[in-house]
Amino acid sequence: MFRRKTATAEDPVQASPLARAGWQPTHKHRKGGLYRLLSYGTYEADMSPVALYDDAVGTIWVRSKAEFDDGRFTPLKQADADS
């Protein structure tokens, strides 16, 4: 069985250099996780739009822009992100 390894604060080798003090979430996933939208991009293989986002420990995620914008993620107001 494949077990995905994710970055943790205890495993800084796997953490993104973007995970540093001052990280602020921009979106909340419908299941409760907080994420920061980094950018939109283009998937080279088929030229489809994608969203690049990370979590508080620096794991960078990519999913289709359509999925990111379909209601799975709710944009946070700055006051929500600060709490």
C-alpha positions, 0 to 999 in steps of 0.5 A: 500500500502506498503511503503519501509522505507529507511535510511536517514541522518536524521534517524540515527537509520535506517542507517548502521554503515558502513555509515560514513565519508570517504564513497566512491562509487565504482559503478554507477547505470544506473539510476544515483545512486552511490553505494559501493560494499561491498562484494559478498556472497551466498544466503543460501536458494539456494546457489546462488551468491549475491552482497551486496552493500550500498549507501551514507546514509547506506542502504544496498542492496542485489541482485543477482550477475548476476544482479549486473554484467549485466551492471546495475552497472558500476565500477567507476574509483577512480577519478570518485568516488572522484568527 
